[in-house]
Amino acid sequence: MRKSAPEKSARMVETIYGCKWSLTVYQLLANGINRPGAMVRNVEGLTTKVLNECLRKNAEFGILERVNYNETPPRVEYKVTEFGTKFLRILDELEKLQSEIECDI
């Protein structure tokens, strides 16, 4: 059975927002750190395996784009897509809403 657009969107938000490292990866990209090796070196506790899974999920959802360079040694970089920029704005709004809720409690 095909999922409706709201179901797909909810699954995407749950998968990405629920990932411990996605927000960290977005911060790294915003700071110009776009190579997986540099990401692992900059974040204590982040392993290559977990990072690759996180990057893969984000690329599958169209939030990030994997850029392969035909060089020796091989070089891979990630960048936020146009859709990803819109998605990150929504996450920012969710964080603002959460802050408002916490202030009201």
N, CA, C and O atoms as a DFTB+ gen file, in Angstrom:
420 C
 N C O
     1  1       0.837      -1.175       0.000
     2  2       0.000       0.000       0.000
     3  2       0.889       1.248       0.000
     4  3       1.860       1.326       0.754
     5  1       0.550       2.221      -0.851
     6  2       1.319       3.464      -0.928
     7  2       0.977       4.369       0.241
     8  3      -0.167       4.432       0.692
     9  1       1.991       5.064       0.716
    10  2       1.775       5.993       1.820
    11  2       1.353       7.344       1.269
    12  3       1.781       7.746       0.186
    13  1       0.511       8.042       2.021
    14  2       0.089       9.380       1.616
    15  2       1.230      10.359       1.852
    16  3       2.185      10.052       2.566
    17  1       1.128      11.539       1.248
    18  2       2.167      12.564       1.408
    19  2       2.387      12.916       2.881
    20  3       3.536      13.016       3.310
    21  1       1.312      13.111       3.676
    22  2       1.551      13.410       5.099
    23  2       2.278      12.289       5.837
    24  3       3.105      12.553       6.710
    25  1       1.973      11.036       5.489
    26  2       2.657       9.909       6.125
    27  2       4.137       9.901       5.766
    28  3       4.988       9.665       6.624
    29  1       4.443      10.159       4.491
    30  2       5.839      10.208       4.054
    31  2       6.581      11.344       4.755
    32  3       7.712      11.173       5.210
    33  1       5.933      12.500       4.837
    34  2       6.565      13.653       5.489
    35  2       6.820      13.377       6.960
    36  3       7.887      13.695       7.485
    37  1       5.841      12.785       7.619
    38  2       5.999      12.474       9.038
    39  2       7.132      11.475       9.244
    40  3       7.913      11.605      10.187
    41  1       7.224      10.485       8.370
    42  2       8.300       9.494       8.468
    43  2       9.659      10.150       8.267
    44  3      10.620       9.821       8.962
    45  1       9.739      11.076       7.317
    46  2      10.999      11.763       7.062
    47  2      11.416      12.576       8.284
    48  3      12.564      12.494       8.722
    49  1      10.497      13.354       8.833
    50  2      10.822      14.173      10.007
    51  2      11.219      13.286      11.175
    52  3      12.193      13.574      11.870
    53  1      10.478      12.215      11.397
    54  2      10.786      11.297      12.498
    55  2      12.161      10.662      12.321
    56  3      12.934      10.576      13.274
    57  1      12.463      10.225      11.120
    58  2      13.744       9.569      10.845
    59  2      14.904      10.539      11.018
    60  3      15.893      10.212      11.674
    61  1      14.793      11.714      10.442
    62  2      15.885      12.679      10.469
    63  2      16.007      13.334      11.835
    64  3      17.098      13.392      12.403
    65  1      14.899      13.824      12.363
    66  2      14.941      14.516      13.651
    67  2      15.253      13.541      14.780
    68  3      15.833      13.922      15.797
    69  1      14.867      12.282      14.595
    70  2      15.128      11.266      15.606
    71  2      16.556      10.753      15.602
    72  3      16.987      10.101      16.553
    73  1      17.286      11.042      14.546
    74  2      18.682      10.622      14.463
    75  2      19.530      11.535      15.341
    76  3      19.492      12.759      15.211
    77  1      20.272      10.933      16.211
    78  2      21.091      11.692      17.166
    79  2      22.063      12.647      16.474
    80  3      22.388      13.700      17.022
    81  1      22.526      12.291      15.282
    82  2      23.611      13.041      14.649
    83  2      23.185      13.972      13.530
    84  3      23.996      14.787      13.091
    85  1      21.951      13.894      13.047
    86  2      21.551      14.716      11.900
    87  2      21.736      16.208      12.156
    88  3      22.292      16.915      11.316
    89  1      21.281      16.688      13.294
    90  2      21.404      18.123      13.577
    91  2      22.868      18.540      13.673
    92  3      23.232      19.644      13.268
    93  1      23.703      17.657      14.208
    94  2      25.141      17.931      14.280
    95  2      25.725      18.024      12.878
    96  3      26.537      18.906      12.598
    97  1      25.316      17.117      11.998
    98  2      25.792      17.137      10.610
    99  2      25.378      18.439       9.932
   100  3      26.176      19.036       9.210
   101  1      24.145      18.887      10.153
   102  2      23.694      20.144       9.547
   103  2      24.544      21.313      10.034
   104  3      24.880      22.208       9.259
   105  1      24.890      21.303      11.319
   106  2      25.750      22.364      11.867
   107  2      27.127      22.330      11.227
   108  3      27.674      23.375      10.873
   109  1      27.688      21.147      11.078
   110  2      29.002      21.014      10.445
   111  2      28.968      21.563       9.021
   112  3      29.868      22.298       8.614
   113  1      27.935      21.207       8.270
   114  2      27.812      21.696       6.898
   115  2      27.681      23.217       6.871
   116  3      28.256      23.876       6.004
   117  1      26.933      23.769       7.808
   118  2      26.778      25.227       7.880
   119  2      28.110      25.906       8.169
   120  3      28.327      27.054       7.780
   121  1      29.000      25.191       8.853
   122  2      30.322      25.735       9.182
   123  2      31.380      25.379       8.138
   124  3      32.570      25.598       8.364
   125  1      30.955      24.835       7.002
   126  2      31.880      24.551       5.913
   127  2      32.604      23.223       6.002
   128  3      33.512      22.961       5.213
   129  1      32.219      22.383       6.948
   130  2      32.837      21.054       7.071
   131  2      31.942      20.088       6.309
   132  3      30.883      19.695       6.799
   133  1      32.374      19.702       5.093
   134  2      31.492      18.923       4.234
   135  2      32.054      17.568       3.804
   136  3      31.427      16.857       3.019
   137  1      33.221      17.214       4.312
   138  2      33.806      15.907       3.981
   139  2      33.622      14.965       5.170
   140  3      33.864      15.354       6.313
   141  1      33.197      13.727       4.907
   142  2      32.920      12.790       5.998
   143  2      34.078      12.608       6.980
   144  3      33.848      12.566       8.189
   145  1      35.299      12.501       6.496
   146  2      36.441      12.328       7.393
   147  2      36.605      13.503       8.339
   148  3      36.900      13.321       9.520
   149  1      36.415      14.707       7.822
   150  2      36.514      15.910       8.655
   151  2      35.386      15.949       9.677
   152  3      35.583      16.402      10.805
   153  1      34.205      15.477       9.288
   154  2      33.076      15.449      10.223
   155  2      33.390      14.538      11.405
   156  3      33.177      14.913      12.558
   157  1      33.895      13.342      11.116
   158  2      34.226      12.385      12.179
   159  2      35.300      12.965      13.092
   160  3      35.219      12.814      14.311
   161  1      36.298      13.622      12.523
   162  2      37.379      14.205      13.334
   163  2      36.897      15.364      14.201
   164  3      37.488      15.633      15.247
   165  1      35.844      16.049      13.790
   166  2      35.361      17.223      14.510
   167  2      34.319      16.922      15.581
   168  3      33.988      17.798      16.380
   169  1      33.802      15.707      15.610
   170  2      32.735      15.382      16.563
   171  2      33.125      14.157      17.378
   172  3      33.224      13.049      16.851
   173  1      33.343      14.370      18.654
   174  2      33.696      13.270      19.548
   175  2      32.523      12.300      19.659
   176  3      31.386      12.714      19.887
   177  1      32.803      11.022      19.499
   178  2      31.777       9.993      19.637
   179  2      31.102       9.609      18.334
   180  3      30.377       8.615      18.287
   181  1      31.322      10.371      17.281
   182  2      30.723      10.066      15.983
   183  2      31.628       9.097      15.228
   184  3      32.799       9.390      14.983
   185  1      31.078       7.944      14.862
   186  2      31.865       6.946      14.132
   187  2      31.581       7.052      12.634
   188  3      30.561       7.601      12.217
   189  1      32.489       6.524      11.852
   190  2      32.330       6.539      10.398
   191  2      31.068       5.792       9.985
   192  3      30.329       6.254       9.116
   193  1      30.817       4.639      10.602
   194  2      29.644       3.832      10.263
   195  2      28.349       4.599      10.518
   196  3      27.468       4.640       9.659
   197  1      28.236       5.202      11.687
   198  2      27.026       5.943      12.043
   199  2      26.877       7.174      11.151
   200  3      25.774       7.481      10.697
   201  1      27.971       7.873      10.899
   202  2      27.914       9.048      10.029
   203  2      27.444       8.661       8.632
   204  3      26.579       9.328       8.064
   205  1      28.005       7.593       8.074
   206  2      27.612       7.175       6.729
   207  2      26.133       6.829       6.656
   208  3      25.475       7.142       5.663
   209  1      25.605       6.192       7.685
   210  2      24.175       5.874       7.734
   211  2      23.344       7.159       7.771
   212  3      22.342       7.281       7.067
   213  1      23.766       8.102       8.588
   214  2      23.077       9.388       8.707
   215  2      23.104      10.141       7.373
   216  3      22.076      10.648       6.925
   217  1      24.263      10.212       6.750
   218  2      24.398      10.904       5.467
   219  2      23.563      10.212       4.389
   220  3      22.935      10.876       3.564
   221  1      23.557       8.886       4.398
   222  2      22.783       8.126       3.411
   223  2      21.290       8.424       3.532
   224  3      20.616       8.664       2.530
   225  1      20.774       8.408       4.772
   226  2      19.352       8.696       4.984
   227  2      19.007      10.104       4.517
   228  3      17.989      10.316       3.858
   229  1      19.855      11.057       4.859
   230  2      19.603      12.442       4.453
   231  2      19.649      12.594       2.938
   232  3      18.875      13.364       2.371
   233  1      20.538      11.875       2.285
   234  2      20.621      11.927       0.821
   235  2      19.394      11.255       0.192
   236  3      18.870      11.739      -0.812
   237  1      18.940      10.149       0.775
   238  2      17.751       9.459       0.252
   239  2      16.517      10.348       0.316
   240  3      15.679      10.313      -0.586
   241  1      16.401      11.140       1.369
   242  2      15.261      12.043       1.507
   243  2      15.427      13.310       0.672
   244  3      14.494      14.107       0.568
   245  1      16.601      13.504       0.078
   246  2      16.824      14.685      -0.756
   247  2      17.241      15.915       0.018
   248  3      17.222      17.022      -0.519
   249  1      17.618      15.738       1.277
   250  2      18.043      16.862       2.110
   251  2      19.493      17.209       1.814
   252  3      19.865      18.382       1.764
   253  1      20.300      16.189       1.620
   254  2      21.711      16.378       1.284
   255  2      21.997      15.763      -0.078
   256  3      21.306      14.849      -0.527
   257  1      23.027      16.286      -0.718
   258  2      23.497      15.726      -1.985
   259  2      24.929      15.275      -1.806
   260  3      25.767      16.003      -1.273
   261  1      25.196      14.066      -2.257
   262  2      26.560      13.529      -2.225
   263  2      27.250      13.927      -3.526
   264  3      26.734      13.678      -4.616
   265  1      28.421      14.547      -3.399
   266  2      29.186      14.974      -4.569
   267  2      30.475      14.162      -4.608
   268  3      31.308      14.260      -3.707
   269  1      30.634      13.356      -5.663
   270  2      31.836      12.540      -5.849
   271  2      32.770      13.246      -6.821
   272  3      32.345      13.695      -7.886
   273  1      34.033      13.341      -6.454
   274  2      35.035      13.942      -7.326
   275  2      35.911      12.833      -7.893
   276  3      36.344      11.941      -7.165
   277  1      36.167      12.894      -9.176
   278  2      36.979      11.888      -9.852
   279  2      38.453      12.241      -9.663
   280  3      39.109      12.741     -10.576
   281  1      38.951      11.973      -8.473
   282  2      40.329      12.294      -8.106
   283  2      40.970      11.080      -7.457
   284  3      40.293      10.125      -7.075
   285  1      42.274      11.136      -7.342
   286  2      43.011      10.124      -6.599
   287  2      43.787      10.835      -5.506
   288  3      44.620      11.687      -5.817
   289  1      43.554      10.526      -4.254
   290  2      42.552       9.593      -3.732
   291  2      41.142      10.149      -3.933
   292  3      40.958      11.355      -4.096
   293  1      40.144       9.248      -3.919
   294  2      38.759       9.690      -4.124
   295  2      38.341      10.711      -3.069
   296  3      38.741      10.628      -1.908
   297  1      37.532      11.673      -3.498
   298  2      37.054      12.705      -2.574
   299  2      35.536      12.773      -2.680
   300  3      34.973      12.785      -3.775
   301  1      34.885      12.819      -1.518
   302  2      33.429      12.922      -1.443
   303  2      33.100      14.096      -0.540
   304  3      33.715      14.275       0.512
   305  1      32.133      14.890      -0.954
   306  2      31.641      15.990      -0.132
   307  2      30.117      15.940      -0.127
   308  3      29.498      15.358      -1.018
   309  1      29.535      16.549       0.876
   310  2      28.081      16.639       0.967
   311  2      27.684      18.098       1.007
   312  3      28.394      18.943       1.552
   313  1      26.520      18.378       0.411
   314  2      25.996      19.737       0.472
   315  2      24.488      19.667       0.674
   316  3      23.840      18.680       0.327
   317  1      23.951      20.733       1.241
   318  2      22.516      20.822       1.472
   319  2      21.844      21.181       0.147
   320  3      22.283      22.097      -0.549
   321  1      20.788      20.461      -0.193
   322  2      20.048      20.730      -1.424
   323  2      19.094      21.903      -1.209
   324  3      18.935      22.393      -0.091
   325  1      18.466      22.343      -2.292
   326  2      17.454      23.402      -2.181
   327  2      16.310      22.930      -1.284
   328  3      15.833      23.676      -0.429
   329  1      15.876      21.688      -1.486
   330  2      14.845      21.111      -0.624
   331  2      15.333      21.043       0.821
   332  3      14.580      21.327       1.752
   333  1      16.600      20.664       1.002
   334  2      17.174      20.580       2.340
   335  2      17.161      21.913       3.058
   336  3      16.927      21.969       4.265
   337  1      17.411      22.992       2.322
   338  2      17.369      24.333       2.914
   339  2      15.969      24.622       3.445
   340  3      15.818      25.159       4.543
   341  1      14.950      24.270       2.675
   342  2      13.562      24.466       3.117
   343  2      13.268      23.594       4.340
   344  3      12.638      24.043       5.298
   345  1      13.728      22.357       4.295
   346  2      13.507      21.431       5.405
   347  2      14.162      21.946       6.686
   348  3      13.571      21.870       7.763
   349  1      15.381      22.470       6.568
   350  2      16.086      22.980       7.745
   351  2      15.381      24.195       8.326
   352  3      15.398      24.396       9.540
   353  1      14.761      25.008       7.479
   354  2      13.971      26.143       7.992
   355  2      12.803      25.634       8.835
   356  3      12.476      26.214       9.869
   357  1      12.183      24.552       8.387
   358  2      11.076      23.963       9.149
   359  2      11.582      23.440      10.491
   360  3      10.921      23.627      11.513
   361  1      12.740      22.789      10.502
   362  2      13.311      22.311      11.770
   363  2      13.603      23.474      12.707
   364  3      13.387      23.369      13.914
   365  1      14.094      24.585      12.158
   366  2      14.339      25.775      12.983
   367  2      13.044      26.260      13.619
   368  3      13.027      26.629      14.793
   369  1      11.963      26.261      12.853
   370  2      10.669      26.688      13.386
   371  2      10.177      25.726      14.466
   372  3       9.584      26.157      15.455
   373  1      10.418      24.424      14.283
   374  2      10.052      23.449      15.316
   375  2      10.812      23.714      16.613
   376  3      10.248      23.618      17.703
   377  1      12.095      24.047      16.487
   378  2      12.890      24.351      17.679
   379  2      12.374      25.602      18.375
   380  3      12.320      25.646      19.604
   381  1      11.991      26.627      17.603
   382  2      11.431      27.849      18.197
   383  2      10.131      27.533      18.926
   384  3       9.894      28.023      20.031
   385  1       9.293      26.713      18.303
   386  2       8.033      26.324      18.926
   387  2       8.285      25.566      20.222
   388  3       7.607      25.801      21.223
   389  1       9.252      24.663      20.209
   390  2       9.594      23.913      21.417
   391  2      10.064      24.853      22.522
   392  3       9.704      24.669      23.684
   393  1      10.859      25.848      22.174
   394  2      11.329      26.826      23.164
   395  2      10.160      27.596      23.758
   396  3      10.123      27.842      24.964
   397  1       9.203      27.979      22.914
   398  2       8.015      28.693      23.400
   399  2       7.220      27.814      24.358
   400  3       6.747      28.285      25.393
   401  1       7.074      26.549      24.015
   402  2       6.327      25.622      24.868
   403  2       7.022      25.476      26.217
   404  3       6.365      25.474      27.259
   405  1       8.347      25.353      26.201
   406  2       9.099      25.206      27.449
   407  2       8.993      26.455      28.312
   408  3       8.963      26.354      29.538
   409  1       8.938      27.629      27.693
   410  2       8.803      28.879      28.453
   411  2       7.429      28.991      29.096
   412  3       7.292      29.577      30.170
   413  1       6.410      28.433      28.449
   414  2       5.043      28.506      28.962
   415  2       4.793      27.530      30.104
   416  3       3.823      27.673      30.849
   417  1       5.663      26.543      30.240
   418  2       5.448      25.517      31.277
   419  2       5.900      26.019      32.621
   420  3       5.799      25.300      33.614
